[in-house]
Amino acid sequence: MFRTVFCVAVSVGAPGVLGSEVFSDPALFERLSHFKDVGVPDTKEDPVNKAMIADGTCRLLDVAKGDETAFSFWYSPESTKEVIDALAALPSTEKPSNFTLSAKKSLAPVCKRTQKQEVAEKDYSCRKGYDFRVIKESMFNWHRAVCAGPSESSWKGEFDPAYQPQQIAMGAGFLCIVACDCGGWDFPVSSLQSFAASLASAEETKTKICDELPWGLVDFSAVSSPDTLAAVAFPILHMCGCGRCADCGDENRGRVEGRPGLRGGMREEALIS
């Protein structure tokens, strides 16, 4: 189940600049074909990755205006189901051009309808609804895909990194969705879109994540609670572009760079000695 966590991810795009670079049609086919053929079947009992497939699919289609919340699918199984059903109904991937053109035509209206400016946190979030074990293993897998090298033992001889620009932006986006939510921060789609604004932006995003969360020192699979995960992920919140702190007191509201650091204390629980 956890292997699907990264493979299931897709990515993002800044309005008007993605089509020819990060989200070209070949990149769209690469991600959506995997979603349809592998991701959807493998996540029938995995709501964490199912939500990420829906989120990634719609960010790949780049129909958001930018002011929508990045939690449209993370907080809403109903919206997730709409996108997953539309994805599953796409024609066979055996004809790549037909599949890609059909996806762009049929998924765009579904994504426009389900990506919202505000979504109430009801039954699903970092702190409720989802199996936290799956959340932390997902964070481990996305982090590994972005930052781990071929010698990492958990690859088990099958090195499968996020090396393509759309894969980097995708993995970064999923890390940030969970990090911002666990920390109680708002998160606009526009922040996610910036990761895929250009090929250089995707590579810069990778560098920042791996500098702030060095592979081999940080282990998300070792965290024990949403609070611990939030503390471990704190170094990337500024890079992520989380917005206002929804759960902080007035003295802590504002941009992430203004919040006191959480690099000590709980963060050490997830460090590998």
C-alpha positions, 0 to 999 in steps of 0.5 A, a space after each residue: 500500500 505504501 509504495 503507491 504513496 509516491 507513485 500516486 502523486 502528481 503535481 502543480 502549475 502556475 497559471 499560464 506558464 506550465 503547458 510547455 515546460 513542467 506540464 507538457 502533454 507527455 508529462 500529463 500522460 506520464 502521470 495520469 496514465 499511472 493514476 488510472 492504471 495503478 493509482 486508482 486500483 491500488 487506493 480503493 482502501 487508502 483514502 490518504 492516497 486517493 485524496 492525493 490522486 484527486 488533488 494531483 490530477 486537478 493541479 496537473 490540469 491547471 484549471 484553478 485560479 490560484 485563490 482556492 484552498 489546497 485542501 479541497 480534496 484532502 478535507 473532502 472525500 466527496 470531492 475526491 470521489 468525483 475526480 477519482 470516478 472521472 479518472 477511472 472512466 477515461 479511455 484506455 491508455 493504450 492510445 496515448 493521444 486519445 487518452 491525453 486529449 480525453 483527460 483534458 476534456 473530461 477532467 477539466 470541468 470536474 476539477 473546476 467544480 470541485 476545487 473550492 476557495 474554502 472547504 470546512 474541515 469536517 471528518 478528514 484532516 491530518 488530525 482525524 479521519 485518516 489513519 495516521 500511520 498511512 499519513 506518516 508512511 506517505 510523508 516518508 515515501 514522498 520525502 524519499 522520492 524527492 531526496 534519497 539516493 540510489 544507495 537507500 536500502 528501502 528502495 530494495 534495489 528498485 531506485 524510483 526517485 522523483 527526478 522528472 520536474 512534474 514528479 518533483 513538484 508533485 512530491 513537494 506538493 503532497 509533503 506541503 499539504 500534510 505539513 501545513 495541515 498538521 501545523 494548523 496553517 491555511 494553504 492556497 493553491 497558488 503556493 503549490 502552483 509556484 513549484 511548477 512555474 518553470 523547470 528551474 522552479 521545480 529543481 529549486 523546490 527539490 533543493 530547498 526540501 532536501 536542504 531543510 529535511 536532509 535524507 538520512 537525518 529526518 525520518 517521517 516514519 518515526 513520528 508518533 503524532 500529528 504534533 510531532 509531524 508538524 514539528 519535524 516538517 516545520 523547516 519547510 513551511 516557509 518554502 511551502 508557502 503556507 498562509 495564515 495559521 488557522 489554529 494559532 492565537 492572535 499573537 502567532 497569526 501571520 506568515 510562517 516566517 514570523 512564527 517561533 521555530 519548532 526545530 527543537 523538542 519534538 523534532 528530535 523524535 524523528 532524527 536518526 542518530 
